[in-house]
Amino acid sequence: MEKLEKYSEQIMTLAVDFLPKILMALVVLIIGWYIIKRLSRFVQKRMDNSKISKELQPFIISFVSIGLKIVLITIAAGIVGIETASFAALIAAVGWSGHAGQPQQLCLRRTHFITAAL
């Protein structure tokens, strides 16, 4: 019986310590998701008025949206207390691995994208 009381007391202590962090992370996620949605719409409207190809626009909007959502989830995980340094390193490694064997093409793609955006 003593063990049960001890465990229930530990659970209550953890809940009191952890619950505000979870609530704050949820608030950040909800507000962040709303801002990302608005920002994606803004980018869509700006692209409609630009000279960027209509076929390329959905890709760029998805890229911006997904990138911002990854940053948002990383921020929320940091608020909860999850260590995010290794998560950020993993994202960077995965992002770079797609271009590991093609450094010249990467430079050409970025140059083409920059000039297309101007």
N, C-alpha and C positions, 0 to 999 in steps of 0.2 A: 504494500500500500504506500509505503514511503517513496518507493521508486516511481510510482505513478504520479504522486504529487510533485516529485522533483522534476520529472519529465514534462508534466503539464506546465510547471512554472518556467522551465527553459523555453518551451514552445511559446508561451505568452510573451516572454522577454524578447525572443527573436521576432515575433510578430509585431510587437510595438516598435522595435528598432528597424525592421525591414519594410513595414507597410508604408510609411511616408515616402521611402525611396521608390517603391513600386508606383505609388500614386503620382509622384512627380514625373517619373518616366512615362507613364500613360498620358499625362497632360502634355508633356513635350512631344510625344508621338502624335497625338491628336492635332495639336496646333501646327506641328511641323508638316504633317500630311496635308493639312489644309493649305499651308503656305506653298508647298511643292505643287499642289494642284493648280493654285493660282499662278504660280511662276511658269508652269508648263503652258497654261493658256496664254500667258503674256508672250512667251517665246513663240508659240504658234502664230499669234497675231502679227508679231514682228517679222516672222519668216514669210507670211503671206504677202507682205509688202516688199520683200527683198527679192533679189535675183537668184536666190538659192533654188535649185531644182526641186520640183514638187515631189519627185521620187525620193529625194534625200531628206526631206523635211521630217517625215515620221521617224526615221532612224535617229536624227539629231534630237528630236523631242524625247524619244524613249531613252536615249543615252543620257540626256540631262536629268530626266526624271529618275531613272534607276540609280544614277550616281548620287543624286541628292538623297534618295531613300536609303542607300547604303550608309551615307554619312549620318543621317538621322538615326538609324538603328544603332550605329556605333555610339552616338552620343547618348542615346537612351540606355544602352548597355553600361556605359560608363557611369551614368547616374545611379543605376541599380547597384553598381559595385563590381561589375565584371571587368576584368583586366582587358583593355582594348588594344594594347600595343602589339601583341602577337596577331590579333585579328587584322589590324591595319597592315602589318607586314605581309600577311597571307594575301590580302586583297592586292597589294602592290605586286607581289610575286606572280599572282595569277594574271593580272593585267599586263605585265611585261612578258610573260611566257609566250603569249600569242605572237610576239614580234621578235623573239630571241634569234631566230635564224634569218631575219629579214631586216637588218638595220637600215639598209639603203632605201628599201620600200617604205619603211616607217617615216623616214625623213621626207620622201616624196609625197606620201599621203598627207602628212601634216602641212606641208607647203601648199599642196593643192587645196586642202580644206581651208586654210587661212586665206588664200587668194580667192576662193569661191565665196567665202563669207564677206569679203570686202566688196 
